Amino acid sequence: LPPKEWSGVDTQDYFGDCTIVQMDIAGFTRMASVLDAVELVDLLNVLFMHIDQAAEYIGNIWKVETIGDSYICVAGGPRYHRCTDHAERGALMACC
């Protein structure tokens, strides 16, 4: 799908009240070479479940997607208009 369809937001729209957070696991490639596939998927599921719970607790966080070991989310933005503390929420997410 083209990016415009990912969120239903026109790509030309501008949202000043948002912070984008992208996280990935340091050493993931090495870890993936040591663990078997089931262990690796289980690890990612547990990790992302806890990050999702943190996002829910922090609030005003929109999970965009996960790809491999990468977790991408937005604090504030099109789903939570007028989120004046988006930078603080994004920083809290980055500490997960």
C-alpha positions as CSV (number, residue, x, y, z in Angstrom):
1,L,0.0,0.0,0.0
2,P,1.2,3.5,-0.7
3,P,1.9,5.6,2.5
4,K,-1.2,7.7,1.9
5,E,-3.3,4.6,2.7
6,W,-1.4,3.5,5.8
7,S,-3.1,6.1,8.0
8,G,-5.8,7.5,5.9
9,V,-4.2,10.9,6.2
10,D,-3.3,12.9,3.1
11,T,0.5,13.0,2.7
12,Q,0.3,16.7,2.2
13,D,-1.3,17.3,5.6
14,Y,1.0,18.9,8.2
15,F,0.9,18.1,11.9
16,G,3.0,20.2,14.1
17,D,2.0,18.6,17.3
18,C,3.7,15.2,17.0
19,T,6.9,13.4,17.7
20,I,8.0,10.3,15.7
21,V,9.7,7.5,17.7
22,Q,11.6,4.6,16.0
23,M,13.1,1.9,18.2
24,D,15.1,-1.2,17.3
25,I,17.0,-3.8,19.2
26,A,20.8,-3.2,19.4
27,G,22.6,-6.4,18.4
28,F,19.4,-8.0,16.9
29,T,21.3,-9.5,13.9
30,R,23.7,-11.3,16.2
31,M,20.9,-12.4,18.5
32,A,18.9,-13.7,15.5
33,S,21.9,-15.8,14.5
34,V,22.0,-17.5,17.9
35,L,18.3,-18.1,18.7
36,D,16.0,-20.4,16.8
37,A,13.0,-18.8,14.9
38,V,10.4,-19.7,17.6
39,E,12.5,-18.2,20.4
40,L,13.1,-15.1,18.4
41,V,9.5,-14.6,17.5
42,D,8.4,-15.2,21.1
43,L,11.0,-12.7,22.3
44,L,9.7,-10.0,19.9
45,N,6.1,-10.7,20.8
46,V,6.8,-10.3,24.5
47,L,8.9,-7.2,23.9
48,F,6.4,-5.5,21.7
49,M,3.5,-6.4,24.0
50,H,5.3,-4.6,26.8
51,I,6.0,-1.6,24.6
52,D,2.3,-1.5,23.6
53,Q,1.3,-1.6,27.3
54,A,3.8,1.3,27.9
55,A,2.2,3.3,25.0
56,E,-1.2,2.7,26.5
57,Y,-0.1,3.9,29.9
58,I,1.7,7.0,28.5
59,G,-1.3,7.8,26.3
60,N,-1.7,9.7,23.1
61,I,0.6,7.2,21.3
62,W,-0.2,5.9,17.9
63,K,1.6,2.6,17.0
64,V,2.3,3.0,13.3
65,E,4.0,-0.4,12.7
66,T,6.5,-3.0,13.6
67,I,9.0,-4.4,11.1
68,G,11.4,-7.1,12.2
69,D,12.9,-5.6,15.4
70,S,11.8,-2.1,14.6
71,Y,8.9,-0.4,16.5
72,I,7.6,2.9,15.1
73,C,5.1,5.1,16.8
74,V,3.9,8.7,16.9
75,A,3.1,10.8,20.0
76,G,0.4,13.3,19.3
77,G,-0.2,13.7,15.5
78,P,-3.3,13.1,13.5
79,R,-5.0,10.8,16.0
80,Y,-4.5,13.0,19.0
81,H,-4.9,16.6,18.0
82,R,-3.6,19.4,20.2
83,C,-1.2,17.1,22.1
84,T,1.0,19.8,23.5
85,D,3.2,17.4,25.5
86,H,4.0,15.1,22.5
87,A,7.8,15.5,22.9
88,E,7.7,14.4,26.6
89,R,5.4,11.4,25.6
90,G,7.8,10.5,22.8
91,A,10.8,10.7,25.1
92,L,9.0,8.4,27.6
93,M,8.4,5.9,24.7
94,A,12.0,6.1,23.7
95,C,13.0,5.0,27.2
96,C,11.1,1.7,26.8
